[in-house]
Amino acid sequence: MSAFTDELEIRPADSGDVAALAELYRHLNPDDTEAPEALRKQTFDRMLKHPGLTVLLGCKCGRAVSTCTLIVVPNLTRGGAPYALIENVVTLGDRRGTGIGRQVVSAALEQARAEGCYKIMLMSGAGNTDAHRFYERIGSRPDEGRIRDPGRGVSCEGIRARLGSASCRISPRTAFFSAEYRDRCRRRHPVPPAGPLPPPPVP
């Protein structure tokens, strides 16, 4: 189903939108290596058939100007409530700052909530401060840039030290959670301060 807001059409992408998405993703990461056209089409066909995955497009005058990908993940905890990830959020460079991206992401958030997701995570590179500010403006809260294990904040440097491999490449990521989920978690489970990882077991 399509939604119209201030002349912006927000709809799920279909098989005819591969070229439009490729154009949008050039604005997301200009240095990214593009897949060959045949592989793009094959991959996107698999994405369209993937349960719980929706690529949303924001279109004006028939042109795709913004997108994000919503993934709803089945889950056996939290009473069987699913959770959601939102990735690949981008708006054409000349349309940024107009509220289009906010409307597209808001549509994804509404869809995730309608499907009963108990938490929604918006992912971003740790150094992408523009994306962080955007996510905070729409009401999300950061997870303080840490990869977490149960009960302990773990830095990327700590993971490298534990693995004992200088060649290990870890891309720092920051997860932004919907405000209501973050507030609920802070009340129930205060996060302990980060500390060093225990040493790896001796073989």
C-alpha positions as CSV (number, residue, x, y, z in Angstrom):
1,M,0.0,0.0,0.0
2,S,1.3,3.5,-0.9
3,A,1.1,6.4,1.5
4,F,1.1,10.1,0.3
5,T,2.3,12.9,2.6
6,D,2.9,16.4,1.2
7,E,3.0,15.0,-2.4
8,L,5.5,12.4,-1.4
9,E,4.6,8.9,-2.3
10,I,6.0,6.2,0.0
11,R,5.7,2.7,-1.2
12,P,7.5,-0.7,-1.2
13,A,10.0,-1.0,-4.0
14,D,9.4,-3.6,-6.8
15,S,11.4,-5.3,-9.5
16,G,11.3,-2.2,-11.7
17,D,13.1,0.0,-9.1
18,V,16.6,-1.5,-9.3
19,A,18.1,1.3,-11.3
20,A,16.5,4.0,-9.1
21,L,17.9,2.3,-6.0
22,A,21.4,2.1,-7.6
23,E,21.2,5.8,-8.1
24,L,20.2,6.5,-4.5
25,Y,22.9,4.2,-3.1
26,R,25.5,6.2,-5.0
27,H,24.5,9.1,-2.7
28,L,24.8,6.8,0.4
29,N,28.4,5.7,-0.3
30,P,30.0,7.3,-3.4
31,D,33.1,5.1,-3.0
32,D,31.2,1.8,-2.8
33,T,32.0,-0.8,-5.4
34,E,28.8,-1.4,-7.6
35,A,27.7,-4.9,-8.4
36,P,27.3,-5.8,-12.1
37,E,23.8,-5.1,-13.3
38,A,22.8,-8.7,-13.7
39,L,23.9,-9.4,-10.1
40,R,22.0,-6.4,-8.8
41,K,18.8,-7.6,-10.4
42,Q,19.3,-11.2,-9.1
43,T,20.1,-10.0,-5.6
44,F,17.2,-7.6,-5.5
45,D,14.8,-10.4,-6.7
46,R,16.0,-12.4,-3.7
47,M,15.5,-9.5,-1.4
48,L,11.9,-9.0,-2.6
49,K,11.2,-12.6,-1.8
50,H,12.8,-12.6,1.6
51,P,10.2,-12.8,4.4
52,G,10.1,-9.7,6.6
53,L,12.3,-7.5,4.3
54,T,10.8,-4.4,2.7
55,V,12.7,-1.7,0.8
56,L,10.7,1.5,1.1
57,L,10.9,4.2,-1.6
58,G,9.9,7.9,-1.3
59,C,9.0,9.2,-4.7
60,K,8.2,12.7,-6.0
61,C,6.8,13.3,-9.5
62,G,7.6,9.6,-10.2
63,R,11.3,9.9,-9.2
64,A,12.7,7.9,-6.3
65,V,14.3,10.5,-4.0
66,S,14.7,8.5,-0.7
67,T,14.8,5.0,0.6
68,C,15.4,2.8,3.6
69,T,15.4,-1.0,4.1
70,L,13.3,-2.5,6.9
71,I,14.0,-6.0,8.1
72,V,11.6,-7.6,10.6
73,V,13.2,-10.5,12.4
74,P,11.3,-13.4,14.0
75,N,12.2,-13.9,17.6
76,L,11.7,-16.5,20.4
77,T,12.3,-14.2,23.3
78,R,10.1,-11.3,24.5
79,G,7.0,-13.5,24.2
80,G,7.7,-14.2,20.6
81,A,7.7,-10.5,19.6
82,P,9.8,-9.7,16.6
83,Y,12.4,-6.9,16.4
84,A,13.4,-4.7,13.4
85,L,16.5,-3.3,11.7
86,I,16.5,-0.2,9.5
87,E,19.4,0.1,7.1
88,N,20.6,1.8,3.9
89,V,18.8,5.1,4.8
90,V,19.6,7.7,2.1
91,T,18.0,10.7,0.4
92,L,19.3,12.3,-2.8
93,G,21.9,15.0,-2.1
94,D,19.8,17.9,-3.5
95,R,16.7,16.8,-1.5
96,R,18.3,16.6,1.9
97,G,17.0,18.8,4.7
98,T,13.5,18.9,3.3
99,G,12.0,16.3,5.6
100,I,11.7,13.6,2.9
101,G,14.1,11.2,4.7
102,R,12.2,11.7,8.0
103,Q,8.9,10.7,6.3
104,V,10.4,7.6,4.8
105,V,12.0,6.4,8.0
106,S,8.8,7.3,9.9
107,A,6.9,5.0,7.5
108,A,9.3,2.2,8.3
109,L,9.0,2.8,12.0
110,E,5.2,2.7,11.7
111,Q,5.3,-0.6,9.8
112,A,7.6,-2.2,12.3
113,R,5.3,-1.1,15.2
114,A,2.3,-2.4,13.3
115,E,4.0,-5.8,13.0
116,G,4.5,-5.9,16.8
117,C,8.3,-5.3,17.0
118,Y,9.4,-4.8,20.6
119,K,12.5,-2.9,19.5
120,I,13.7,-1.1,16.3
121,M,17.3,-0.5,15.6
122,L,18.6,2.0,13.1
123,M,22.2,1.1,12.1
124,S,24.9,3.6,11.1
125,G,28.7,3.7,10.8
126,A,30.2,4.9,14.1
127,G,31.8,8.0,12.4
128,N,28.7,9.0,10.4
129,T,27.8,12.0,12.6
130,D,25.3,13.4,10.0
131,A,23.3,10.1,10.2
132,H,23.5,10.2,14.0
133,R,22.0,13.7,14.2
134,F,19.3,12.7,11.7
135,Y,18.3,9.6,13.8
136,E,18.3,11.7,17.0
137,R,16.0,14.3,15.3
138,I,13.4,11.6,14.6
139,G,13.4,10.5,18.3
140,S,15.9,7.6,18.3
141,R,18.7,7.2,20.9
142,P,22.2,5.9,20.4
143,D,23.6,2.8,22.1
144,E,26.8,4.7,22.8
145,G,28.7,3.2,20.0
146,R,29.4,-0.1,21.6
147,I,29.0,-3.7,20.7
148,R,27.4,-5.3,23.7
149,D,27.6,-8.8,25.3
150,P,25.3,-9.7,28.2
151,G,26.1,-7.3,31.0
152,R,29.3,-5.8,29.6
153,G,30.2,-3.0,27.1
154,V,32.8,-4.3,24.7
155,S,34.8,-2.1,22.4
156,C,36.1,-3.1,19.0
157,E,39.6,-2.7,20.4
158,G,38.8,-5.2,23.1
159,I,37.5,-7.7,20.6
160,R,40.7,-7.4,18.6
161,A,42.8,-8.0,21.7
162,R,40.8,-11.0,22.7
163,L,41.1,-12.5,19.2
164,G,44.8,-11.8,19.2
165,S,44.7,-10.8,15.5
166,A,46.0,-7.5,14.2
167,S,44.5,-8.3,10.8
168,C,41.0,-8.6,12.2
169,R,38.8,-5.9,10.6
170,I,35.8,-4.7,12.6
171,S,33.7,-1.8,11.3
172,P,32.5,0.1,14.3
173,R,28.7,0.5,14.1
174,T,26.3,2.5,16.2
175,A,22.8,1.2,16.8
176,F,20.1,3.8,17.4
177,F,17.0,2.4,19.3
178,S,13.5,3.8,19.2
179,A,13.1,6.2,22.2
180,E,10.4,4.2,23.9
181,Y,12.5,1.0,23.9
182,R,15.7,2.8,25.2
183,D,13.7,4.5,28.0
184,R,12.2,1.1,29.0
185,C,15.6,-0.6,29.0
186,R,17.2,2.1,31.1
187,R,14.5,1.8,33.8
188,R,14.8,-2.0,33.9
189,H,18.4,-2.7,33.2
190,P,20.9,0.1,33.9
191,V,24.0,-0.5,31.7
192,P,27.2,-1.1,33.8
193,P,30.3,0.8,32.9
194,A,32.5,-0.8,30.2
195,G,35.5,-2.8,31.3
196,P,38.2,-4.9,29.9
197,L,37.4,-8.3,28.5
198,P,38.6,-11.4,30.4
199,P,41.7,-13.0,28.9
200,P,41.2,-15.7,26.3
201,P,41.4,-19.3,27.7
202,V,44.9,-20.8,27.6
203,P,45.0,-23.7,25.2
